[in-house]
């Protein structure tokens, strides 16, 4: 399982547009083969910061997602919303039974 955290620091003047533009990416990504979870969270400690938390079955699913039309279209416009470079971290993990 691959876990991706993408941190977006958003220009306050463009936050509503960012939230509107990212919705098709979220919806389409959730429908992809190999997607387990794909959600955008607002940072409650840092204003105008959002975290996309993605969980994928494997690296092949991540690679397919990264080359998808909906992903590449969003990435092309993402820089217009950002006040800092996009921060992406990826982890390999497995679900634990508690």
Number of C-alpha atoms within 10 A of each C-alpha: 16 19 21 18 16 15 21 25 20 23 16 15 10 13 17 12 11 20 14 10 14 16 13 14 19 18 13 15 22 17 12 15 14 19 19 16 15 19 13 18 11 14 14 9 7 9 11 18 19 19 18 17 17 21 24 21 16 14 14 13 17 21 10 14 20 14 11 15 13 17 18 14 12 16 15 9 12 17 14 12 19 19 14 12 11 15 11 12 11 13 11 12 10 10 6 5 4 3
